[in-house]
Every structure is written in C-alpha cells, then in structure tokens.
Amino acid sequence: MPNLVLINGAPASGKSTLARLLALDRDLTLVLDIDTIRGLLTRWEDDPTIAGYAARRLALSMCRAHLSEGNDVVVPQFLQREEFILELASVASDTEARFHELCLINSPERASAMFAARASSDEPNHLAAKLLQEDSGADPVSRLYETLIGMVSARPQTLFVESIFGDIGRSLENLRAAMGQAQQR
C-alpha cells in the first residue's frame, strides 16, 4: 500500500530537505514540492495566490497518478489552513494509500531565526519565499508559525516532529521515528 506523507512546517524548518532525504528510503518516491511546481509557472510572481492554487491542483493530479501506480509521495508544504490537507487526504483515500500528517516544530523564535539564516541562499524556492515574505502585507514568520501550530493542534492525526536547527541528521531521525509511529496507527 503506498504512502502519502505531508510534511508541514514553518518556512525554513527543513521540510523540503527532509522530504528529499526521507524519499531515499523507498524507490520511486515522488517528492512533490508545490513551491517548485509554482516556480515552473510563468509570471507566477504577478499573482502568487492564483499561481499557488494552480500549483496545488497540478500537485493533486500528480499525486493521484503516482499513488495509483503504487508509489509513495512526500509533500513538503507550509499549510496554515486545512483545505489542502483535506484534498490530500481525499486523494489518499481514493487511491487506497495511507495518509500521514507530520508537522515540523521548534518555536516561533527559532522559526524566525531559521528563515533569516537562509536569507542569502540562491536556491529558487528560498528566493521565492523571501520575496513573498517581503510583501508589505506578509505576516512575520513567528506569527505564521503560531497560526500553523494552532491549525494542526486541532488535527489529532498530526504527528509533531522536532526540527533541530543546524542538525539535519537528528531532524531526519526524528522524522523517521514519527513515520514509524504513523505506520503503526
């Protein structure tokens, strides 16, 4: 039975890096990074909200196709609202895949520090996140973190995973342990 794994967490918490490393545990696992898909859309910066929804629709289709073939999918995505989580859960159900919700945690202050630490990165998704965060209406990362925690705390199926700043190895160990716990549910 294939697995659909959502790795939620604040910006810069290690979601994409940990998703790529976790995916190495099983052949043909698709790491479905919605920010990367959004970046493939021309002029996405002109309307990031519309582009984000388009990227999510594409991701759901890709997810459905890959799970239908019996392969795992890992989705690293910062989500503050439940809508996309429910859509992922529906795809998992439709394809008879197990759905696992994981959330990387630390603290609002650490989330802000982690985001600031990657400000000089030239990785396209990091540059895009920085661009979006610089928008005049953007909430500070610490507030985004608090909103995220409030939402996932109301979802009892979410497993919390400590993301350790500067220690991707221990963070990956924590993620694998949570996956083991999720598999036993």
C-alpha positions in Angstrom: 0.0 0.0 0.0 1.5 3.4 -1.0 2.0 6.2 1.4 1.1 9.9 1.0 3.2 11.9 3.5 2.6 15.5 4.2 5.4 17.3 5.9 4.1 20.6 7.2 6.1 23.2 9.0 7.1 26.9 9.1 9.1 28.4 6.3 12.8 27.3 6.6 12.0 24.4 9.0 13.7 21.9 6.7 10.6 20.4 5.0 12.0 20.1 1.5 15.4 18.9 2.6 13.9 16.3 5.0 11.4 15.2 2.3 14.2 14.5 -0.2 16.1 12.5 2.4 13.1 10.6 3.6 12.2 9.8 0.0 15.5 8.0 -0.4 14.2 5.2 1.9 11.9 3.8 -0.8 12.4 3.5 -4.6 10.4 5.8 -6.9 9.1 8.0 -4.2 7.9 11.3 -5.6 8.9 14.4 -3.7 6.1 16.8 -4.7 7.2 20.3 -3.8 4.4 22.7 -4.6 6.7 25.7 -4.4 8.8 24.1 -7.2 5.7 23.5 -9.3 4.6 27.1 -8.7 8.0 28.2 -9.9 7.5 26.4 -13.2 4.5 28.7 -13.9 5.4 31.7 -16.0 5.0 35.1 -14.2 3.7 33.4 -11.0 5.1 36.4 -9.1 2.3 38.6 -10.7 -0.3 36.8 -8.7 1.2 34.4 -6.2 -2.2 33.4 -4.7 -3.6 32.3 -8.1 -0.3 30.6 -9.0 -0.3 28.8 -5.7 -3.8 27.3 -6.3 -2.8 26.3 -9.8 0.3 24.6 -8.4 -1.8 22.7 -5.9 -4.2 21.5 -8.5 -1.3 20.2 -10.6 0.2 18.6 -7.5 -3.0 16.8 -6.6 -3.2 15.3 -10.1 0.5 14.2 -10.0 -0.1 12.8 -6.5 -3.1 10.8 -7.7 -1.3 9.4 -10.7 1.8 8.3 -8.7 -0.1 6.8 -5.8 -2.3 4.9 -8.3 0.8 3.2 -9.6 1.6 2.0 -6.0 4.3 4.5 -5.4 4.9 6.8 -2.4 4.5 10.6 -2.5 6.0 13.1 0.0 4.6 16.6 0.0 6.7 19.2 1.9 4.4 22.2 2.2 3.7 25.0 4.7 0.0 25.0 5.3 -1.9 27.2 7.8 -5.4 26.2 6.6 -6.9 22.7 6.4 -8.3 22.9 2.9 -5.3 21.4 1.0 -4.8 18.8 3.8 -8.3 17.6 3.2 -7.7 17.4 -0.5 -4.6 15.4 0.0 -6.5 13.0 2.4 -9.1 12.6 -0.3 -6.6 11.6 -2.9 -5.0 9.1 -0.5 -8.4 7.6 0.2 -9.3 7.5 -3.5 -6.1 5.7 -4.3 -6.1 3.4 -1.2 -2.9 5.0 0.1 -2.1 5.6 3.8 -2.1 9.3 4.6 0.4 10.6 7.2 0.4 14.1 8.5 3.6 15.3 10.1 4.5 18.8 11.3 8.0 20.0 12.0 8.1 22.0 15.2 10.5 24.1 17.2 9.4 27.6 18.4 8.3 30.9 16.9 11.6 32.5 17.7 13.6 29.5 16.2 11.3 29.6 13.1 12.2 33.2 12.5 15.9 32.6 13.1 15.9 29.6 10.6 14.2 31.7 8.0 16.7 34.6 8.5 19.6 32.1 8.3 18.7 31.1 4.8 18.2 34.7 3.5 21.4 34.6 1.5 20.5 31.3 -0.2 20.4 31.3 -4.0 18.0 28.3 -4.2 14.9 29.4 -6.2 12.4 28.3 -3.6 14.2 30.1 -0.9 14.4 33.3 -3.0 10.6 33.0 -3.8 9.8 32.6 0.0 11.9 35.6 0.7 10.1 37.6 -2.0 6.7 36.6 -0.6 7.8 37.4 2.9 8.9 40.8 1.9 5.4 41.7 0.7 4.0 44.6 2.8 1.0 42.5 3.9 3.0 39.4 4.9 2.8 38.2 8.5 6.1 37.7 10.3 7.4 34.2 10.3 6.8 33.9 14.1 3.1 34.6 13.5 3.0 32.2 10.6 4.4 29.5 12.9 1.8 30.2 15.6 -1.0 30.0 13.1 0.3 26.8 11.8 0.6 25.2 15.3 -3.0 26.4 16.1 -4.4 24.7 13.0 -2.5 21.4 13.3 -3.2 21.2 17.0 -6.8 20.8 16.2 -6.0 17.8 13.9 -5.4 14.8 16.3 -3.9 12.7 13.5 -1.0 15.1 13.0 2.3 13.9 14.5 4.7 16.6 15.7 8.4 16.2 14.8 11.1 18.3 16.3 13.2 20.0 13.7 16.6 20.8 15.1 18.3 23.9 13.8 21.6 23.1 12.3 21.3 19.3 12.7 19.6 17.7 9.7 20.7 14.3 10.7 18.9 14.4 14.1 15.9 16.0 12.4 15.8 13.2 9.9 16.0 10.6 12.7 13.1 12.3 14.4 11.1 12.3 11.2 11.8 8.6 10.6 10.7 7.8 14.1 7.5 9.7 13.6 6.9 7.8 10.3 7.4 4.5 12.2 4.8 5.7 14.8 2.4 6.7 12.0 2.8 3.3 10.3 1.7 1.6 13.5 -1.6 3.6 13.7 
